[in-house]
Amino acid sequence: MYHVYLLKDDSSKLYLGYSRNLKLAMDQHLHGKIAATRRMNNPFLYYYESYDDEHIAKEREKDLKSYGQSYSDLLKRIQLHIV
């Protein structure tokens, strides 16, 4: 499986990533092994999507990282489902 995921920290900073191994990616983020998230304060897995096809997952990540309508729609959808 291939995963596109969103991390959030205590100060509401967000990080969007892609990984084939979500468990390993989370471990690396939590132990400061990923420079982009090293300064995040207590990052946690906020949202993820899983795909069988690597190409589709990478395209989804690329689309979301353009921070356009798809990204905005995703954040709105997440907010609607948080109790």
C-alpha atoms as an extended CHARMM CRD file, in Angstrom:
* protein
*
        83  EXT
         1         1  MET       CA              0.0000000000        0.0000000000        0.0000000000  PROA      1               0.0000000000
         2         2  TYR       CA              0.9990000000        3.6070000000       -0.6160000000  PROA      2               0.0000000000
         3         3  HSD       CA             -0.1040000000        6.3770000000        1.7060000000  PROA      3               0.0000000000
         4         4  VAL       CA             -0.6400000000       10.1130000000        1.4820000000  PROA      4               0.0000000000
         5         5  TYR       CA             -0.8670000000       11.5150000000        4.9790000000  PROA      5               0.0000000000
         6         6  LEU       CA             -1.2920000000       14.6960000000        6.9430000000  PROA      6               0.0000000000
         7         7  LEU       CA              0.4210000000       15.3520000000       10.2590000000  PROA      7               0.0000000000
         8         8  LYS       CA             -0.6920000000       17.9970000000       12.7100000000  PROA      8               0.0000000000
         9         9  ASP       CA              1.0390000000       19.2540000000       15.8330000000  PROA      9               0.0000000000
        10        10  ASP       CA              0.0310000000       20.9880000000       19.0680000000  PROA      10              0.0000000000
        11        11  SER       CA              0.2590000000       24.4050000000       17.4300000000  PROA      11              0.0000000000
        12        12  SER       CA             -1.8850000000       23.2480000000       14.4550000000  PROA      12              0.0000000000
        13        13  LYS       CA              1.0320000000       23.1760000000       11.9970000000  PROA      13              0.0000000000
        14        14  LEU       CA              0.3780000000       20.7330000000        9.1620000000  PROA      14              0.0000000000
        15        15  TYR       CA              2.7050000000       18.5490000000        7.1130000000  PROA      15              0.0000000000
        16        16  LEU       CA              1.6670000000       16.6020000000        4.0180000000  PROA      16              0.0000000000
        17        17  GLY       CA              3.6630000000       13.5250000000        3.0720000000  PROA      17              0.0000000000
        18        18  TYR       CA              3.7780000000       10.2970000000        1.0980000000  PROA      18              0.0000000000
        19        19  SER       CA              5.1080000000        6.9090000000        2.1770000000  PROA      19              0.0000000000
        20        20  ARG       CA              4.9800000000        3.2730000000        1.2610000000  PROA      20              0.0000000000
        21        21  ASN       CA              5.3160000000        2.3690000000        4.9470000000  PROA      21              0.0000000000
        22        22  LEU       CA              3.1670000000        4.6430000000        7.0980000000  PROA      22              0.0000000000
        23        23  LYS       CA              4.2660000000        3.0790000000       10.3800000000  PROA      23              0.0000000000
        24        24  LEU       CA              7.9430000000        3.6470000000        9.5490000000  PROA      24              0.0000000000
        25        25  ALA       CA              7.2590000000        7.1920000000        8.3520000000  PROA      25              0.0000000000
        26        26  MET       CA              5.4870000000        8.0210000000       11.6160000000  PROA      26              0.0000000000
        27        27  ASP       CA              8.3590000000        6.5720000000       13.6320000000  PROA      27              0.0000000000
        28        28  GLN       CA             10.8240000000        8.7120000000       11.6870000000  PROA      28              0.0000000000
        29        29  HSD       CA              8.7360000000       11.8520000000       12.1890000000  PROA      29              0.0000000000
        30        30  LEU       CA              8.3050000000       11.2080000000       15.9160000000  PROA      30              0.0000000000
        31        31  HSD       CA             12.0390000000       10.6330000000       16.4250000000  PROA      31              0.0000000000
        32        32  GLY       CA             13.1510000000       13.7630000000       14.5470000000  PROA      32              0.0000000000
        33        33  LYS       CA             14.6280000000       11.9030000000       11.5750000000  PROA      33              0.0000000000
        34        34  ILE       CA             12.7270000000       13.9680000000        8.9930000000  PROA      34              0.0000000000
        35        35  ALA       CA             14.0940000000       17.5060000000        8.6910000000  PROA      35              0.0000000000
        36        36  ALA       CA             10.7960000000       18.9760000000        7.4720000000  PROA      36              0.0000000000
        37        37  THR       CA              8.9710000000       17.9520000000       10.6610000000  PROA      37              0.0000000000
        38        38  ARG       CA             11.7770000000       18.1070000000       13.2000000000  PROA      38              0.0000000000
        39        39  ARG       CA             10.4860000000       21.3980000000       14.6230000000  PROA      39              0.0000000000
        40        40  MET       CA              6.8960000000       20.2270000000       14.9380000000  PROA      40              0.0000000000
        41        41  ASN       CA              5.6670000000       20.0030000000       18.5200000000  PROA      41              0.0000000000
        42        42  ASN       CA              4.2220000000       16.5200000000       19.1980000000  PROA      42              0.0000000000
        43        43  PRO       CA              3.1710000000       15.6700000000       15.6270000000  PROA      43              0.0000000000
        44        44  PHE       CA              0.3820000000       13.1520000000       15.2280000000  PROA      44              0.0000000000
        45        45  LEU       CA             -1.3010000000       11.4520000000       12.3050000000  PROA      45              0.0000000000
        46        46  TYR       CA             -4.2380000000       13.6920000000       11.4770000000  PROA      46              0.0000000000
        47        47  TYR       CA             -5.4460000000       12.0630000000        8.2490000000  PROA      47              0.0000000000
        48        48  TYR       CA             -4.3380000000        9.5400000000        5.6460000000  PROA      48              0.0000000000
        49        49  GLU       CA             -5.4200000000        7.9690000000        2.3720000000  PROA      49              0.0000000000
        50        50  SER       CA             -4.1920000000        4.5780000000        1.1320000000  PROA      50              0.0000000000
        51        51  TYR       CA             -3.7390000000        3.4620000000       -2.4570000000  PROA      51              0.0000000000
        52        52  ASP       CA             -2.7870000000        0.2120000000       -4.1700000000  PROA      52              0.0000000000
        53        53  ASP       CA             -1.1740000000        2.1000000000       -7.0440000000  PROA      53              0.0000000000
        54        54  GLU       CA              2.0110000000        4.0730000000       -6.3380000000  PROA      54              0.0000000000
        55        55  HSD       CA              1.4740000000        6.4110000000       -9.2830000000  PROA      55              0.0000000000
        56        56  ILE       CA             -1.9970000000        7.3910000000       -8.0680000000  PROA      56              0.0000000000
        57        57  ALA       CA             -0.6880000000        8.0470000000       -4.5450000000  PROA      57              0.0000000000
        58        58  LYS       CA              2.1510000000       10.2390000000       -5.8210000000  PROA      58              0.0000000000
        59        59  GLU       CA             -0.2260000000       12.1660000000       -8.0710000000  PROA      59              0.0000000000
        60        60  ARG       CA             -2.5940000000       12.7240000000       -5.1420000000  PROA      60              0.0000000000
        61        61  GLU       CA              0.2780000000       14.0230000000       -3.0020000000  PROA      61              0.0000000000
        62        62  LYS       CA              1.4060000000       16.3150000000       -5.8250000000  PROA      62              0.0000000000
        63        63  ASP       CA             -2.1420000000       17.6030000000       -6.2840000000  PROA      63              0.0000000000
        64        64  LEU       CA             -2.5540000000       18.3130000000       -2.5730000000  PROA      64              0.0000000000
        65        65  LYS       CA              0.8750000000       19.9500000000       -2.3240000000  PROA      65              0.0000000000
        66        66  SER       CA             -0.1820000000       22.4960000000       -4.9250000000  PROA      66              0.0000000000
        67        67  TYR       CA             -2.2830000000       23.8160000000       -2.0050000000  PROA      67              0.0000000000
        68        68  GLY       CA             -5.1720000000       24.6500000000       -4.2950000000  PROA      68              0.0000000000
        69        69  GLN       CA             -8.8040000000       23.6160000000       -4.2680000000  PROA      69              0.0000000000
        70        70  SER       CA             -8.1050000000       19.9300000000       -3.5500000000  PROA      70              0.0000000000
        71        71  TYR       CA             -6.1510000000       20.8200000000       -0.4130000000  PROA      71              0.0000000000
        72        72  SER       CA             -8.8250000000       23.2610000000        0.7670000000  PROA      72              0.0000000000
        73        73  ASP       CA            -11.5640000000       20.7050000000        0.1290000000  PROA      73              0.0000000000
        74        74  LEU       CA             -9.6540000000       18.0510000000        2.0660000000  PROA      74              0.0000000000
        75        75  LEU       CA             -9.2350000000       20.3040000000        5.1010000000  PROA      75              0.0000000000
        76        76  LYS       CA            -12.9410000000       21.1940000000        5.0140000000  PROA      76              0.0000000000
        77        77  ARG       CA            -13.8920000000       17.5110000000        4.7670000000  PROA      77              0.0000000000
        78        78  ILE       CA            -11.6520000000       16.6380000000        7.7200000000  PROA      78              0.0000000000
        79        79  GLN       CA            -13.1540000000       19.4460000000        9.8200000000  PROA      79              0.0000000000
        80        80  LEU       CA            -16.6820000000       18.2150000000        9.0990000000  PROA      80              0.0000000000
        81        81  HSD       CA            -15.8310000000       14.7990000000       10.5340000000  PROA      81              0.0000000000
        82        82  ILE       CA            -14.0690000000       15.9550000000       13.6910000000  PROA      82              0.0000000000
        83        83  VAL       CA            -16.3620000000       15.8450000000       16.6700000000  PROA      83              0.0000000000
